[in-house]
Amino acid sequence: MTINIPLDSELAGVLQMFDRPLKDTARELIVLELYRQGKISSGKAAELAGMPRIAFIQHSSALGIPFFDMTEEEWQAEVDRVRKL
């Protein structure tokens, strides 16, 4: 499916700074945002981005998107659970 999205010249200029085809940059940013919001898994995001899952996880982590998204309480409960094993 192809969708045409009108962009103002300022946004198009910013996206062109990535030194990649605009459609590739837009696709990556959409996939990253869907993953960041928890709408898609890391495996699905990697598939949509066209890269191995571990590479996607590393790339998104380098951009500040955590692989584990837990509250402090969730993390502590997980630590406690593991310690009981």
C-alpha distance (Angstrom), angle and dihedral (degrees) to the residues before:
residue distance angle dihedral
M1 . . .
T2 3.77 . .
I3 3.78 122.8 .
N4 3.78 123.5 -173.4
I5 3.78 113.4 -144.8
P6 3.78 117.4 -171.4
L7 3.81 112.3 -132.8
D8 3.75 126.3 -169.5
S9 3.78 114.8 -121.0
E10 3.80 94.0 -106.2
L11 3.82 94.1 56.6
A12 3.81 91.7 42.6
G13 3.80 88.5 52.2
V14 3.79 92.0 51.7
L15 3.81 91.8 49.2
Q16 3.80 90.8 49.2
M17 3.81 89.3 58.4
F18 3.81 87.3 75.5
D19 3.82 86.7 74.2
R20 3.80 91.9 -133.1
P21 3.78 133.5 101.1
L22 3.79 108.7 -69.7
K23 3.81 93.1 -124.2
D24 3.84 91.2 54.9
T25 3.79 92.3 50.0
A26 3.80 92.5 47.1
R27 3.82 91.5 47.8
E28 3.80 92.2 50.7
L29 3.79 93.1 48.0
I30 3.81 91.8 49.0
V31 3.81 92.1 49.0
L32 3.81 92.1 46.9
E33 3.80 91.9 50.5
L34 3.81 93.3 47.9
Y35 3.81 88.9 50.5
R36 3.82 92.6 45.6
Q37 3.81 89.9 52.8
G38 3.80 91.1 49.6
K39 3.81 92.8 -117.2
I40 3.82 92.2 125.6
S41 3.80 133.7 26.4
S42 3.79 124.5 -112.2
G43 3.80 88.6 -107.8
K44 3.81 93.0 53.6
A45 3.79 91.3 43.6
A46 3.80 91.0 51.4
E47 3.80 90.4 49.3
L48 3.82 91.8 50.1
A49 3.81 91.1 45.8
G50 3.80 91.2 49.3
M51 3.79 97.4 -123.1
P52 3.81 138.6 107.0
R53 3.81 114.0 -83.3
I54 3.81 94.7 -115.6
A55 3.82 90.3 50.7
F56 3.80 90.2 51.1
I57 3.80 92.1 48.7
Q58 3.80 90.7 49.8
H59 3.81 92.4 45.9
S60 3.80 94.5 48.2
S61 3.81 91.2 44.5
A62 3.81 89.7 52.5
L63 3.81 86.9 54.7
G64 3.81 91.1 53.3
I65 3.80 98.7 -99.6
P66 3.80 106.3 131.6
F67 3.79 121.8 -136.2
F68 3.81 90.4 -146.8
D69 3.77 113.9 48.1
M70 3.77 106.1 -172.4
T71 3.75 133.9 144.3
E72 3.80 117.1 -122.1
E73 3.81 89.2 -103.1
E74 3.83 92.6 50.8
W75 3.80 90.5 48.6
Q76 3.81 92.4 49.6
A77 3.82 91.4 48.6
E78 3.81 89.5 51.8
V79 3.82 91.9 48.7
D80 3.80 90.2 49.3
R81 3.81 91.2 48.9
V82 3.81 92.3 51.2
R83 3.79 92.5 47.5
K84 3.82 89.9 56.1
L85 3.81 92.0 58.0
